[in-house]
Amino acid sequence: MVVLYATPTCPKCHVLGSKMDAKHIEYTKEMDMEVLSQKGLSTVPYLEVDGQMMDFIQANKWINEQ
């Protein structure tokens, strides 16, 4: 399961979402601030892949490898 933790105005979040769309990677987008807070996220984007959390650089690399 792939989850993109994002906010509506985050440009890096948009980049990751667009790249996953282009590669036809199925994901869900979580933008509920309460959920982000519960996950301990103070910045976005973060990508969660099968329980592994990735920051923007790690997520970008993962997407490029798909």
C-alpha positions in Angstrom: 0.0 0.0 0.0 1.3 3.5 -0.9 0.2 6.6 0.9 1.2 10.1 0.0 1.0 12.4 3.1 0.5 15.9 1.7 -1.1 19.3 2.0 -3.1 21.0 -0.8 -0.6 23.8 -1.3 2.6 21.8 -1.2 4.6 21.9 -4.5 6.8 18.9 -3.6 3.6 16.9 -2.8 2.3 17.8 -6.3 5.6 16.6 -7.9 5.4 13.2 -6.2 1.7 12.8 -7.0 2.3 13.7 -10.7 5.3 11.3 -11.0 3.3 8.5 -9.5 0.4 9.3 -11.8 2.7 9.2 -14.8 4.1 5.8 -13.8 0.6 4.5 -13.0 1.5 3.8 -9.3 -1.7 3.4 -7.3 -1.7 5.4 -4.1 -3.9 7.2 -1.7 -3.4 10.8 -0.6 -3.8 11.7 3.0 -4.3 15.4 3.7 -6.0 15.3 7.1 -3.9 17.4 9.4 -5.0 15.3 12.4 -3.7 12.1 10.7 -0.4 13.8 9.8 0.0 14.9 13.4 -0.8 11.4 14.7 1.9 10.1 12.4 4.4 12.6 13.9 4.8 14.5 10.6 5.6 18.1 11.0 6.6 18.5 7.3 5.3 17.1 4.0 5.6 15.3 1.7 6.1 11.9 3.1 5.5 8.7 1.2 4.6 5.5 3.1 5.2 2.3 1.1 4.3 -1.0 2.9 4.9 0.6 6.3 8.2 2.3 5.3 8.2 6.1 5.6 10.2 8.1 3.1 10.9 11.8 2.9 10.8 13.7 -0.5 14.3 12.6 -1.6 13.8 9.0 -0.7 10.3 9.0 -2.2 11.5 10.5 -5.4 14.2 7.9 -5.7 11.7 5.1 -5.0 9.3 6.4 -7.7 12.1 6.7 -10.2 13.1 3.1 -9.6 9.6 1.8 -10.3 
